[in-house]
Amino acid sequence: MKRLGAAVTTAAALVLASSPAAGAAGATGWTAPSCSRVTGDGGVTFTTDDGTSLAPTTGTLRTTSYTHGLVALDTPNTLLATRNGELQRSADAGCTWSRVAALGSGSTRLTAAPGGRAYAWEMSGNYLARVDGGSVTRLAAPTADIVGLGTDRARPDHVRLAGRDGRLHDSTDGGVTWSRVGTPAFGGGTSVYSVAFDPADLSHAVAGGMARGGEVTTDGGITWRPSTGLSASGGAANLFSAAVSPADPSVVHGLGIDLAEAVPGSGNEGRHLYRSADGGRTFTRIVDDSADAKLTNGTLLAPSPADANVLYFEYGTYYANYGTDLFRFDAATGRVTRTHNAYDGISAIAFNPARPNVMYLGVEEVRVD
């Protein structure tokens, strides 16, 4: 546990409000934040320099708190966030946040949909809701364990989700009714950690399984193909999560463990970040777990929406007041750079649609008495 709201704000962050280029409207009608301080409870901040400086917040998180969900909508300057059991909204590009509704889950994620809509869902749970403006409609999930949800960028009512068994479920009426599609990833019978949907194409998805590595589909689950490269020896691997690049759907990043390296007594947990340039069929290692770039089974992956070479990830902990490292990997150079802040963790990242250098960060506070 540490004092929050203490992130340093430098001239780089303050110049945002006075820069004509930063304030100009983008193609989507979005603008960059016009503030140097975020008004809210402290659960969301932003950075314009990859985390070197964070905008301070008027509120300070005072209880154990996680901001699991954070999305920018296609409604200009509008974002949604979920902190613990509530939904929050900003209508001024992230400068001011207010509570709009209570939710039925304390660990709700968000996936944006067209028409100013979003879907709220609980990883490894069955909480599911549709969010339209300030209205939250609870939905009946077709599975007890949701491990991924994707939306159709052309149709607000078209949504697809995945269950722990690898089965995909499809809805064309905004989540009111569901139908099974395709066949389960890994043929069923394997515990699936997550399914990442391509934000540009719901038919393209990457599943991560226990000891089975990854599988990819490009036809909506009708067929699945095994991913290669997750184990140097060609053996078993866990793929905990994946993220399809919004900038180029052929680029997929993954987080996993090469189980051949993680044998007892080896002194090596075998944890790596991976990158695929063919949609998830073939992976190569890009970052190894080390003292300089610590990875966990739940490391957050946030691909840049503007540059398919760039992936952001983080490591944070309250232990010994360590704080949080925000990492940036660039495949063009192979370099990993790092910035540090005082928060206990970053549990969600979103990008300004008109100014991708503006990163919104959903932050954590862990209280230990």
C-alpha positions as CSV (number, residue, x, y, z in Angstrom):
1,M,0.0,0.0,0.0
2,K,1.2,3.5,-0.8
3,R,0.0,7.0,-1.1
4,L,-1.6,7.5,-4.5
5,G,-2.2,10.6,-6.5
6,A,1.6,11.3,-6.1
7,A,2.6,10.8,-9.8
8,V,4.8,13.6,-11.0
9,T,3.3,16.0,-13.6
10,T,5.9,17.6,-15.8
11,A,5.8,20.3,-18.4
12,A,5.3,17.6,-21.0
13,A,1.9,16.8,-19.6
14,L,0.9,20.4,-18.9
15,V,1.6,21.6,-22.4
16,L,-1.1,19.3,-23.7
17,A,-3.9,21.9,-23.0
18,S,-2.1,24.7,-24.9
19,S,-0.9,22.8,-27.9
20,P,-3.0,23.6,-31.0
21,A,-2.2,20.2,-32.5
22,A,-3.2,18.4,-29.4
23,G,-6.5,20.2,-29.1
24,A,-7.5,19.8,-32.7
25,A,-10.4,17.5,-33.4
26,G,-9.5,14.1,-34.9
27,A,-11.4,12.2,-37.6
28,T,-13.6,10.6,-35.0
29,G,-14.5,13.9,-33.4
30,W,-12.3,13.2,-30.4
31,T,-9.9,15.7,-29.0
32,A,-7.0,15.3,-26.5
33,P,-7.7,16.1,-22.9
34,S,-7.7,19.8,-22.2
35,C,-6.9,19.5,-18.5
36,S,-3.7,19.0,-16.6
37,R,-5.5,17.4,-13.6
38,V,-8.2,14.7,-13.7
39,T,-11.3,15.3,-11.6
40,G,-12.5,12.1,-10.1
41,D,-11.9,9.5,-7.4
42,G,-8.4,8.6,-8.6
43,G,-9.2,5.4,-10.4
44,V,-8.2,6.7,-13.9
45,T,-5.4,9.0,-15.0
46,F,-3.6,9.6,-18.3
47,T,-0.2,10.1,-19.8
48,T,1.1,11.6,-23.0
49,D,4.7,10.4,-22.7
50,D,4.5,6.6,-22.2
51,G,4.2,7.0,-18.4
52,T,7.1,9.3,-17.7
53,S,4.6,11.7,-16.2
54,L,1.0,11.0,-15.2
55,A,-1.8,13.6,-14.8
56,P,-2.5,14.0,-11.1
57,T,-6.1,13.4,-9.8
58,T,-8.2,15.4,-7.4
59,G,-9.3,12.2,-5.6
60,T,-7.0,9.6,-3.9
61,L,-8.0,5.9,-3.7
62,R,-8.4,5.1,0.0
63,T,-9.6,1.5,-0.2
64,T,-8.4,-1.6,-2.0
65,S,-9.4,-0.7,-5.5
66,Y,-9.1,-2.1,-9.0
67,T,-10.1,-0.5,-12.3
68,H,-10.5,-3.6,-14.4
69,G,-12.5,-2.0,-17.3
70,L,-11.5,1.1,-19.4
71,V,-12.6,1.8,-23.0
72,A,-12.9,4.8,-25.3
73,L,-16.2,4.8,-27.2
74,D,-17.0,6.0,-30.7
75,T,-19.0,8.8,-29.1
76,P,-16.6,11.8,-29.2
77,N,-14.6,12.3,-26.0
78,T,-16.5,9.6,-24.1
79,L,-14.9,6.9,-22.0
80,L,-16.2,4.3,-19.6
81,A,-14.4,2.7,-16.7
82,T,-15.3,0.1,-14.0
83,R,-13.8,0.5,-10.6
84,N,-14.7,-2.3,-8.1
85,G,-18.5,-2.6,-8.4
86,E,-19.4,0.6,-10.2
87,L,-19.5,2.1,-13.7
88,Q,-17.9,5.5,-14.3
89,R,-18.1,7.8,-17.3
90,S,-16.2,10.7,-18.7
91,A,-17.6,12.9,-21.5
92,D,-14.6,15.3,-21.8
93,A,-11.8,13.1,-23.0
94,G,-10.9,11.8,-19.6
95,C,-10.7,15.1,-17.6
96,T,-13.8,14.5,-15.4
97,W,-15.1,11.2,-14.2
98,S,-18.5,10.6,-12.5
99,R,-20.3,7.5,-11.2
100,V,-23.3,6.5,-13.4
101,A,-24.3,3.0,-12.1
102,A,-23.7,0.2,-9.7
103,L,-22.7,-3.1,-11.3
104,G,-23.2,-6.7,-10.1
105,S,-19.6,-7.6,-10.2
106,G,-16.4,-6.2,-8.6
107,S,-14.1,-7.3,-11.4
108,T,-15.9,-6.2,-14.6
109,R,-14.1,-5.7,-17.9
110,L,-15.4,-3.6,-20.8
111,T,-15.4,-4.1,-24.5
112,A,-16.5,-1.2,-26.7
113,A,-19.0,-1.5,-29.5
114,P,-20.2,0.9,-32.2
115,G,-23.0,3.4,-31.5
116,G,-21.6,4.5,-28.1
117,R,-22.2,1.1,-26.6
118,A,-20.1,-1.2,-24.5
119,Y,-20.4,-4.6,-23.0
120,A,-19.4,-5.3,-19.4
121,W,-18.3,-8.8,-18.5
122,E,-16.5,-10.7,-15.8
123,M,-13.5,-12.8,-16.7
124,S,-13.9,-16.4,-15.5
125,G,-17.4,-15.5,-14.3
126,N,-20.9,-15.1,-15.7
127,Y,-21.6,-11.4,-15.2
128,L,-22.7,-9.8,-18.5
129,A,-24.3,-6.5,-19.2
130,R,-24.9,-4.0,-22.0
131,V,-24.1,-0.4,-21.5
132,D,-25.8,2.3,-23.5
133,G,-25.1,5.8,-22.3
134,G,-25.8,5.7,-18.6
135,S,-28.2,2.7,-18.9
136,V,-27.0,-0.7,-17.8
137,T,-29.0,-3.8,-19.0
138,R,-28.1,-7.0,-17.3
139,L,-27.9,-10.0,-19.7
140,A,-28.1,-13.7,-19.2
141,A,-24.7,-15.2,-20.2
142,P,-24.7,-18.4,-22.2
143,T,-21.8,-19.8,-20.1
144,A,-20.8,-19.9,-16.5
145,D,-17.2,-18.9,-17.2
146,I,-16.7,-16.2,-19.8
147,V,-13.0,-16.0,-21.0
148,G,-13.3,-13.5,-23.8
149,L,-15.8,-11.1,-25.5
150,G,-15.6,-9.4,-28.9
151,T,-17.8,-7.0,-30.8
152,D,-18.6,-6.2,-34.4
153,R,-17.3,-2.8,-35.3
154,A,-20.1,-2.4,-37.9
155,R,-23.1,-3.8,-35.9
156,P,-23.8,-2.8,-32.2
157,D,-26.1,-5.8,-31.7
158,H,-23.6,-8.3,-32.9
159,V,-21.4,-9.7,-30.0
160,R,-19.5,-12.9,-29.5
161,L,-18.1,-14.5,-26.4
162,A,-16.1,-17.6,-25.4
163,G,-16.5,-20.0,-22.5
164,R,-14.0,-21.9,-20.4
165,D,-14.6,-25.0,-22.5
166,G,-13.5,-23.1,-25.7
167,R,-17.0,-22.9,-27.1
168,L,-18.0,-19.7,-28.9
169,H,-21.4,-18.1,-28.5
170,D,-22.9,-15.5,-30.9
171,S,-25.7,-12.9,-30.4
172,T,-27.2,-10.6,-33.0
173,D,-29.7,-8.9,-30.7
174,G,-27.4,-7.2,-28.3
175,G,-26.9,-10.2,-26.0
176,V,-30.6,-11.0,-25.4
177,T,-30.3,-14.4,-27.1
178,W,-27.3,-16.6,-27.9
179,S,-26.4,-19.5,-30.2
180,R,-23.4,-21.7,-30.3
181,V,-21.1,-21.3,-33.3
182,G,-18.4,-23.6,-34.6
183,T,-16.5,-26.2,-32.6
184,P,-14.7,-25.7,-29.3
185,A,-11.0,-24.7,-29.3
186,F,-8.7,-27.6,-28.6
187,G,-11.6,-29.9,-29.5
188,G,-13.1,-29.4,-26.0
189,G,-11.9,-31.1,-22.8
190,T,-9.1,-28.5,-22.3
191,S,-9.4,-25.6,-19.8
192,V,-9.2,-22.4,-21.8
193,Y,-7.5,-19.4,-20.1
194,S,-8.7,-16.8,-22.5
195,V,-9.9,-16.1,-26.1
196,A,-8.8,-12.9,-27.8
197,F,-11.0,-11.6,-30.6
198,D,-9.7,-9.5,-33.5
199,P,-11.3,-6.0,-33.0
200,A,-11.7,-5.8,-36.8
201,D,-13.1,-9.3,-37.5
202,L,-15.0,-11.5,-35.1
203,S,-14.2,-14.6,-37.2
204,H,-10.5,-14.2,-36.2
205,A,-9.8,-15.3,-32.6
206,V,-6.8,-16.7,-30.6
207,A,-7.4,-19.2,-27.7
208,G,-5.0,-19.9,-25.0
209,G,-5.2,-23.3,-23.2
210,M,-3.7,-25.1,-20.2
211,A,-0.7,-27.2,-21.4
212,R,-2.0,-27.0,-25.0
213,G,-0.6,-23.6,-25.9
214,G,-2.6,-21.7,-28.4
215,E,-5.1,-22.2,-31.3
216,V,-6.3,-19.8,-33.9
217,T,-9.5,-19.6,-35.9
218,T,-10.2,-17.3,-38.9
219,D,-13.7,-18.7,-39.7
220,G,-15.6,-18.1,-36.5
221,G,-14.6,-21.3,-34.7
222,I,-15.5,-23.7,-37.5
223,T,-11.9,-24.8,-37.6
224,W,-9.0,-24.2,-35.2
225,R,-5.3,-24.5,-36.0
226,P,-2.6,-25.0,-33.4
227,S,-0.2,-22.2,-32.7
228,T,3.5,-23.1,-32.9
229,G,6.6,-21.5,-31.3
230,L,5.3,-21.2,-27.7
231,S,7.8,-23.9,-26.6
232,A,11.4,-24.0,-27.7
233,S,11.4,-27.8,-27.6
234,G,8.0,-28.1,-29.3
235,G,6.5,-29.4,-26.0
236,A,3.7,-28.3,-23.8
237,A,3.0,-24.6,-23.0
238,N,0.4,-22.5,-21.3
239,L,-0.9,-19.5,-23.2
240,F,-2.5,-17.3,-20.6
241,S,-3.6,-14.4,-22.8
242,A,-3.3,-12.9,-26.2
243,A,-4.0,-9.5,-27.8
244,V,-4.7,-8.9,-31.5
245,S,-3.2,-5.6,-32.7
246,P,-5.9,-3.0,-33.7
247,A,-3.3,-1.6,-36.1
248,D,-2.6,-4.9,-38.0
249,P,-4.7,-8.0,-37.3
250,S,-1.8,-10.2,-38.5
251,V,0.1,-9.2,-35.4
252,V,-0.8,-11.0,-32.2
253,H,1.0,-10.7,-28.8
254,G,0.8,-13.5,-26.2
255,L,1.8,-14.2,-22.6
256,G,2.7,-17.8,-21.6
257,I,4.9,-20.4,-20.1
258,D,7.1,-22.9,-21.8
259,L,6.4,-25.8,-19.5
260,A,9.6,-27.7,-20.5
261,E,11.5,-24.8,-18.9
262,A,9.4,-24.7,-15.8
263,V,10.3,-28.1,-14.4
264,P,10.9,-28.3,-10.6
265,G,14.4,-27.4,-9.6
266,S,15.2,-25.7,-12.9
267,G,15.3,-22.3,-11.4
268,N,13.4,-21.0,-14.4
269,E,9.7,-20.4,-14.6
270,G,9.7,-20.3,-18.4
271,R,7.5,-17.2,-18.7
272,H,7.7,-15.2,-21.9
273,L,6.0,-12.6,-24.0
274,Y,5.5,-13.7,-27.6
275,R,4.7,-12.1,-30.9
276,S,3.1,-13.5,-34.0
277,A,3.2,-11.9,-37.5
278,D,0.7,-14.3,-39.0
279,G,-2.4,-13.9,-37.0
280,G,-1.5,-16.2,-34.1
281,R,-0.3,-19.3,-36.1
282,T,3.4,-18.9,-35.3
283,F,4.9,-17.2,-32.3
284,T,8.4,-16.1,-31.4
285,R,9.7,-14.9,-28.1
286,I,10.2,-11.2,-27.6
287,V,10.6,-10.7,-23.8
288,D,11.8,-13.1,-21.1
289,D,10.8,-12.9,-17.5
290,S,13.7,-11.3,-15.7
291,A,14.6,-8.8,-13.0
292,D,14.5,-6.0,-15.6
293,A,11.1,-7.0,-17.1
294,K,9.1,-8.9,-14.6
295,L,6.2,-11.0,-16.0
296,T,3.3,-12.6,-14.1
297,N,0.6,-15.0,-15.3
298,G,-1.8,-12.0,-15.4
299,T,0.5,-9.4,-17.0
300,L,-1.7,-6.8,-18.9
301,L,-1.1,-6.6,-22.7
302,A,-2.0,-3.4,-24.5
303,P,-1.0,-3.2,-28.2
304,S,-0.7,0.3,-29.7
305,P,-3.7,1.2,-32.0
306,A,-1.3,3.2,-34.2
307,D,1.8,1.0,-34.5
308,A,1.6,-2.8,-34.7
309,N,5.3,-3.0,-33.6
310,V,4.5,-1.5,-30.2
311,L,3.2,-3.4,-27.2
312,Y,2.7,-2.0,-23.7
313,F,2.8,-4.2,-20.6
314,E,3.1,-3.6,-16.9
315,Y,4.3,-5.0,-13.6
316,G,3.1,-3.5,-10.3
317,T,3.0,-4.5,-6.7
318,Y,2.2,-3.0,-3.3
319,Y,4.9,-5.1,-1.7
320,A,7.7,-3.0,-0.1
321,N,6.0,0.1,-1.8
322,Y,7.5,-0.9,-5.1
323,G,5.0,0.8,-7.4
324,T,4.5,0.0,-11.1
325,D,6.7,-0.3,-14.1
326,L,5.1,0.5,-17.5
327,F,7.0,-1.2,-20.3
328,R,7.1,-0.4,-24.0
329,F,8.3,-3.1,-26.5
330,D,9.1,-2.0,-30.0
331,A,9.5,-4.9,-32.5
332,A,11.2,-2.5,-35.0
333,T,14.2,-2.1,-32.7
334,G,13.7,-5.1,-30.3
335,R,14.0,-2.6,-27.4
336,V,12.1,-2.6,-24.1
337,T,11.9,0.7,-22.3
338,R,10.4,1.4,-18.9
339,T,8.8,4.2,-16.9
340,H,7.9,4.0,-13.2
341,N,5.1,5.4,-11.1
342,A,3.9,5.1,-7.5
343,Y,0.6,3.2,-8.1
344,D,0.2,-0.4,-6.9
345,G,-0.7,-1.5,-10.4
346,I,-2.2,-0.7,-13.8
347,S,-5.1,-3.0,-14.5
348,A,-6.5,-1.4,-17.7
349,I,-5.2,0.7,-20.6
350,A,-7.1,2.6,-23.3
351,F,-6.0,5.0,-26.0
352,N,-7.4,8.3,-27.2
353,P,-8.9,7.5,-30.7
354,A,-7.6,10.8,-32.2
355,R,-4.4,11.1,-30.3
356,P,-3.0,7.6,-29.6
357,N,-0.1,9.0,-27.7
358,V,-2.7,9.8,-25.0
359,M,-2.9,6.7,-22.9
360,Y,-5.6,6.3,-20.2
361,L,-4.6,4.2,-17.3
362,G,-6.9,2.4,-14.9
363,V,-4.9,2.1,-11.7
364,E,-4.9,0.0,-8.5
365,E,-4.6,0.6,-4.8
366,V,-4.0,-2.3,-2.4
367,R,-4.5,-1.7,1.3
368,V,-2.8,-4.0,3.8
369,D,-3.5,-3.4,7.4
